[in-house]
Amino acid sequence: MKKVVITVAALIFFLNVSKAQTDSTKYRKLKIDEVNFVTSYYHQNGQNSAVTGGIGDERLDDSGNSIDLQLSKFDKKNNKHIFGIELGVDAYSSASSDQIDLNAITSASTNAISHASSHDVRISPSASYLFENTKHNYSLGGGLSFSNEFDYTSMGTNILFSKSSKDKNTEFSAKASVFLDTWKVILPAELRPASPNLKYNQGDKAPRNSYNLALGLTQVINQRLQMSVLTDIGYQKGLLGTAYQRVYFGDNGNNAYSEKLPDNRFKLPIGVRANYFLGDRFILRAFYRYYTDSWKLTAHTAELEVPYKITPFMSIAPFYRFNTQSGIKYFKPYKEHMLSDNESYYTSDYDLSKFTSNLFGLNFRVTSANGIFGIKQLNTLEMRYSYYNRSTNLTSHLITLALKFK
């Protein structure tokens, strides 16, 4: 909490200085539009850890913080140029990761501790640029991103384009992104230095590259209804399994293998979103998505959020999301895989299993052009809480605080 207070204080000071500079320099071209600060805490419990073959503690705690700075200027043709800089830092501790180095000689449930793998910090800076042509109603931009943690490094780039109709009732958007990632291969301790079923050895660098194309079409139907059709086509190639996640075979005693999955995956989600305005106080926000991929996983997701304006500047929004998925054909629970079946691919990761899930939550939002809590620059405050439960007995809680300074 102390770090959050210090960070917010620094933001206020920074905005005061920037505003003073802007006000005293009448013709300054580049100005600060807004600064966004988000902090969150996530807690999870379950008993189907993939690290220990589909059994064992799934407890996970994650604290995340991000700061996003947006600057803009207008050129002589009244086109807008927007520059964004963001830095994210996440710190987590994981009971399941702490079992990468368990001693599996006696049994799969031996509780040997590996503190080096039980926690980590992820740092993820990014930068973006967006050009808005106000005369012809189109935008063009791009961005770069980087993310690093103990065993994973990601470098990403994207380009985007959007075009609105003259009356701005119709908008088409497209975003293409590429992520070139590198795993540091970590095997279960008992399989080092080389796993019998993988081509990688302990400490090798393995690629995992992702290519995505997001398309969207938004249409204002009438004064109350707005609808969007969305898709985010994806293709992955490289080491898509997680080397330190174990699989135990029913006809192989307590000997573990590394999870093995195909080295490519095609994903196709298609979604529909609708916003309906019920008078001045209520909005209905509905979303449905169908997902399918080359691993034979299919999923249906439906979500409903109902923002209610308590006052013109304060609102609450309860929301609910339901999801069901079929599970991939390579999944089986602990010791239900058999060596005698000669399977080419296998996993006991319950994220890839058949399940249903429910997410319940509430969002609270306050906005004010005159500031909040006596802080003039604080334009928006949001708090969001959600509770998640899955039919595999996984549960989680997430609380998020977002502050916007303008």
C-alpha positions in Angstrom: 0.0 0.0 0.0 2.9 2.4 0.8 4.2 1.9 -2.8 0.8 2.8 -4.2 0.6 6.0 -2.1 4.1 7.1 -3.2 3.3 6.3 -6.9 0.0 8.3 -6.8 1.8 11.2 -5.1 4.4 11.2 -7.8 1.8 11.3 -10.5 0.1 14.3 -8.9 3.4 16.1 -8.7 4.2 15.2 -12.3 0.9 16.4 -13.6 1.1 19.7 -11.6 4.6 20.4 -13.1 3.4 19.4 -16.6 0.3 21.6 -16.4 2.3 24.6 -15.2 4.7 24.1 -18.1 1.8 23.8 -20.6 0.0 26.9 -19.2 3.1 28.9 -19.3 3.9 27.9 -22.8 0.9 28.9 -24.9 2.1 27.3 -28.1 3.5 24.1 -26.7 2.6 21.4 -29.2 3.0 18.2 -27.2 0.8 17.9 -24.1 -0.1 15.3 -21.5 -3.7 14.0 -22.1 -3.9 11.6 -19.2 -2.0 9.3 -16.9 -3.6 5.9 -15.9 -2.5 3.9 -12.9 -3.9 0.4 -12.3 -3.1 -1.9 -9.3 -4.6 -5.3 -8.8 -4.4 -8.4 -6.5 -5.3 -11.9 -7.7 -5.7 -15.0 -5.4 -6.4 -18.5 -6.6 -6.9 -21.9 -5.0 -7.4 -25.4 -6.5 -6.1 -29.0 -6.4 -5.3 -29.9 -10.0 -1.8 -28.6 -10.5 -0.4 -29.4 -14.0 3.1 -29.2 -12.5 2.5 -32.3 -10.5 0.5 -34.2 -13.2 -3.0 -32.9 -12.6 -3.0 -33.2 -8.8 -1.7 -30.9 -6.1 -1.9 -27.3 -4.8 -2.8 -24.6 -7.4 -2.5 -21.7 -5.0 -1.4 -18.5 -6.7 -1.0 -14.9 -5.6 -0.3 -12.1 -8.0 0.1 -8.4 -7.4 0.2 -6.2 -10.5 0.8 -2.5 -11.1 0.9 -0.6 -14.4 1.3 3.1 -15.3 0.2 4.4 -18.7 1.2 7.9 -20.0 -0.6 9.4 -23.0 0.6 12.5 -24.8 -0.8 14.2 -27.9 -0.4 17.1 -30.2 -2.2 18.5 -33.3 -0.4 19.3 -36.5 -1.2 22.2 -38.9 -3.9 20.1 -40.6 -5.6 19.5 -37.3 -4.6 15.8 -37.3 -4.0 14.3 -33.9 -0.9 12.4 -32.9 -1.1 10.3 -29.8 2.0 8.8 -28.1 1.6 6.2 -25.3 4.2 4.8 -22.9 3.3 2.0 -20.4 5.2 0.1 -17.8 3.8 -3.0 -16.0 5.3 -4.9 -13.1 3.8 -8.1 -11.7 5.0 -10.1 -8.7 3.6 -13.6 -8.0 4.1 -16.6 -5.8 2.9 -20.0 -6.9 2.6 -23.2 -4.9 2.5 -25.3 -8.1 5.7 -23.8 -9.5 7.3 -24.5 -6.2 7.0 -28.2 -7.1 9.1 -28.2 -10.3 11.9 -29.6 -8.3 10.0 -32.1 -6.2 11.8 -35.4 -5.6 9.7 -37.9 -7.5 11.8 -40.9 -6.7 9.4 -42.1 -4.0 6.0 -40.8 -5.2 4.4 -38.1 -7.1 3.2 -36.4 -4.0 6.6 -36.0 -2.3 6.7 -32.5 -1.0 10.2 -31.3 -1.7 10.4 -27.5 -1.9 12.1 -25.5 -4.6 12.0 -21.9 -3.5 13.8 -20.6 -6.6 10.8 -21.4 -8.7 8.0 -20.4 -6.2 8.0 -16.7 -7.1 8.9 -14.4 -9.9 8.6 -10.8 -11.2 7.4 -9.9 -14.7 8.4 -6.5 -16.2 6.5 -5.4 -19.3 7.2 -2.0 -20.9 5.5 -0.9 -24.2 5.2 2.1 -26.4 2.6 3.1 -29.0 1.8 5.7 -31.6 -1.6 6.6 -33.1 -2.4 9.1 -36.0 -6.0 10.3 -36.2 -7.0 12.0 -39.4 -10.0 14.1 -38.3 -11.0 15.2 -41.8 -11.3 11.7 -43.3 -12.2 9.8 -40.1 -9.5 7.2 -40.0 -6.7 6.2 -37.6 -3.4 4.5 -38.2 -0.9 3.4 -35.6 1.4 0.8 -34.2 3.3 -0.3 -31.1 6.2 -2.2 -29.6 6.1 -4.3 -26.4 8.5 -6.3 -24.3 8.0 -8.7 -21.4 10.5 -10.5 -19.3 10.4 -13.0 -16.4 12.7 -15.7 -15.1 12.1 -18.3 -17.8 10.2 -16.3 -20.5 11.0 -13.3 -22.8 8.5 -11.8 -25.2 9.0 -9.1 -27.9 5.9 -7.9 -29.7 4.9 -5.4 -32.4 1.5 -4.4 -33.8 -0.1 -2.2 -36.5 -3.7 -1.0 -36.4 -6.1 0.8 -38.7 -9.7 2.1 -38.2 -12.1 3.9 -40.4 -15.4 5.6 -39.5 -18.2 6.6 -41.8 -19.0 10.3 -42.4 -21.8 10.2 -39.8 -19.6 8.1 -37.5 -22.3 5.5 -37.1 -20.1 2.7 -38.6 -16.6 1.9 -37.8 -14.2 -0.8 -39.1 -11.0 -1.7 -37.2 -8.1 -4.1 -37.9 -5.1 -4.9 -35.7 -2.3 -7.2 -36.7 0.2 -8.3 -34.0 3.3 -10.5 -33.8 4.9 -11.9 -30.6 8.3 -13.5 -30.8 8.8 -15.3 -27.5 11.6 -17.4 -26.1 11.2 -20.1 -23.3 14.1 -21.0 -21.1 13.4 -24.8 -20.9 13.0 -26.0 -17.3 12.4 -29.7 -16.9 11.1 -31.5 -13.8 14.2 -32.2 -11.6 14.0 -36.0 -12.1 14.1 -35.6 -15.9 17.2 -33.5 -16.1 19.4 -32.9 -18.0 17.2 -34.3 -20.9 13.6 -35.4 -21.0 12.9 -38.7 -22.8 10.0 -37.4 -24.8 11.2 -33.8 -25.7 13.8 -32.6 -28.1 14.9 -29.9 -25.7 17.3 -30.2 -22.7 17.4 -28.4 -19.4 18.4 -24.7 -20.0 17.8 -24.8 -23.8 16.1 -21.8 -25.4 12.9 -22.7 -27.3 10.7 -20.4 -29.5 7.0 -19.7 -29.1 5.8 -17.3 -31.8 2.2 -15.9 -32.1 0.5 -14.1 -35.0 -2.8 -12.5 -34.5 -5.3 -10.5 -36.6 -8.2 -8.8 -34.8 -11.1 -7.5 -36.9 -14.1 -5.5 -35.7 -17.2 -3.9 -37.2 -19.3 -1.6 -35.0 -22.6 -0.2 -36.0 -25.0 2.3 -34.3 -28.4 0.8 -35.0 -30.4 3.6 -33.4 -30.2 6.0 -30.5 -30.4 3.2 -28.0 -28.6 0.2 -29.6 -25.1 -0.3 -30.7 -23.6 -3.6 -31.9 -20.2 -5.0 -32.8 -19.0 -8.1 -34.5 -15.4 -9.2 -33.5 -12.9 -11.8 -34.3 -9.3 -12.4 -33.3 -7.7 -15.0 -35.6 -4.5 -16.5 -34.1 -1.7 -18.9 -35.0 1.0 -20.1 -32.7 4.1 -22.1 -33.5 7.0 -23.4 -31.4 7.1 -25.1 -28.0 3.4 -24.8 -27.0 3.6 -27.3 -24.2 5.1 -26.4 -20.8 8.2 -28.6 -20.2 8.0 -28.6 -16.4 4.4 -29.7 -16.4 4.3 -33.5 -15.6 2.2 -36.3 -17.0 1.9 -39.6 -15.2 0.9 -42.7 -17.1 -1.2 -45.4 -15.4 1.0 -48.2 -16.6 4.3 -46.6 -15.8 4.4 -46.4 -12.0 5.5 -43.0 -10.6 7.7 -42.2 -13.5 6.9 -38.8 -15.0 7.1 -37.4 -18.5 7.1 -33.8 -19.6 3.8 -32.5 -21.1 3.9 -32.8 -24.9 1.6 -30.9 -27.2 1.7 -30.1 -31.0 4.1 -27.4 -32.1 1.4 -25.3 -33.9 -2.1 -24.1 -33.1 -4.8 -22.2 -35.0 -7.4 -20.3 -33.1 -10.7 -18.8 -34.3 -12.9 -16.8 -31.9 -16.0 -15.0 -33.2 -17.9 -12.6 -30.9 -20.9 -10.3 -30.9 -21.3 -7.4 -28.5 -24.4 -5.2 -27.9 -24.9 -2.1 -25.8 -28.5 -1.0 -25.2 -29.3 2.2 -23.4 -32.4 1.9 -21.1 -33.1 5.6 -20.4 -30.7 7.8 -18.6 -29.6 5.5 -15.8 -29.4 1.9 -17.1 -27.2 0.3 -19.8 -27.3 -3.3 -20.9 -24.0 -4.6 -22.1 -24.1 -8.1 -23.6 -21.4 -10.2 -25.1 -21.3 -13.7 -26.7 -18.2 -15.5 -28.1 -17.7 -18.8 -29.9 -14.2 -20.3 -29.9 -12.7 -23.2 -31.8 -9.1 -24.2 -32.6 -7.0 -26.9 -34.3 -6.6 -28.8 -31.0 -10.4 -29.6 -31.1 -11.2 -27.3 -28.3 -14.5 -25.5 -28.5 -15.9 -22.9 -26.1 -19.0 -20.7 -25.6 -18.8 -17.5 -23.5 -21.7 -15.3 -22.5 -21.5 -12.1 -20.5 -23.9 -9.5 -19.2 -23.0 -6.2 -17.4 -25.6 -3.7 -16.2 -24.2 -0.3 -15.4 -26.5 1.9 -13.3 -25.9 5.6 -12.8 -26.5 6.5 -9.2 -25.7 10.1 -10.1 -24.4 11.7 -13.3 -20.9 11.1 -11.9 -21.2 7.8 -10.0 -22.2 4.3 -11.2 -22.2 0.7 -10.2 -22.2 -2.2 -12.6 -22.8 -5.8 -11.6 -21.6 -8.3 -14.2 -21.8 -12.1 -14.8 -19.9 -14.3 -17.2 -20.6 -18.0 -18.1 -18.2 -20.2 -20.0 -18.2 -23.8 -21.1 -15.5 -25.6 -23.1 -15.2 -29.1 -24.5 -11.5 -29.7 -23.6 -8.8 -30.8 -26.1 -8.3 -34.3 -27.3 -4.9 -34.6 -25.7 -6.1 -34.1 -22.1 -6.5 -36.8 -19.5 -6.4 -36.6 -15.7 -3.7 -38.0 -13.4 -2.6 -41.5 -14.5 -5.4 -41.9 -17.0 -2.9 -41.7 -19.9 -1.4 -45.1 -20.9 1.9 -45.7 -22.6 0.3 -48.7 -24.3 -2.0 -46.3 -26.2 1.1 -44.8 -28.0 -0.2 -41.3 -27.8 1.8 -38.7 -29.7 0.6 -35.8 -27.4 -0.5 -35.7 -23.8 -1.3 -33.3 -21.0 -2.9 -33.2 -17.6 -3.4 -29.5 -17.5 -7.0 -28.8 -16.4 -7.0 -25.4 -18.2 -7.3 -27.6 -21.4 -9.9 -29.9 -19.9 -13.7 -30.0 -20.2 -15.3 -27.6 -17.7 -17.9 -24.9 -17.0 -17.1 -21.7 -15.1 -18.9 -18.7 -13.6 -17.6 -15.2 -12.9 -19.5 -12.8 -10.7 -18.5 -9.2 -10.0 -19.2 -5.6 -9.3 -17.6 -2.4 -10.8 -17.8 0.9 -9.0 -16.9 4.1 -10.9 -16.7 7.8 -10.0 -15.9 10.6 -12.5 -15.5 14.3 -11.9 -14.1 17.1 -14.0 -13.3 19.0 -10.7 -11.3 16.2 -9.1 -12.0 13.4 -6.6 -11.1 13.4 -2.9 -9.8 17.0 -3.2 -7.3 15.9 -5.9 -8.0 18.2 -8.8 -6.1 16.0 -11.4 -7.9 12.8 -10.4 -10.6 12.6 -13.1 -11.8 8.9 -12.7 -11.7 6.3 -10.0 -12.8 2.7 -10.6 -12.8 -0.3 -8.2 -13.7 -3.8 -9.6 -14.1 -7.1 -7.8 -14.8 -10.5 -9.3 -15.1 -14.0 -8.0 -14.5 -17.0 -10.3 -15.4 -20.7 -9.8 -14.8 -23.6 -12.2 -16.3 -27.1 -12.2 -12.7 -28.5 -11.6 -12.9 -26.9 -8.1 -10.7 -23.9 -9.0 -11.7 -20.6 -7.4 -10.2 -17.2 -7.6 -10.7 -13.6 -6.4 -9.6 -10.5 -8.3 -9.7 -6.9 -7.0 -8.6 -3.9 -9.2 -8.2 -0.2 -8.5 -7.8 2.1 -11.5 -7.1 5.8 -11.4 -7.1 8.3 -14.3 -5.4 11.7 -14.0 -6.1 14.4 -16.5 
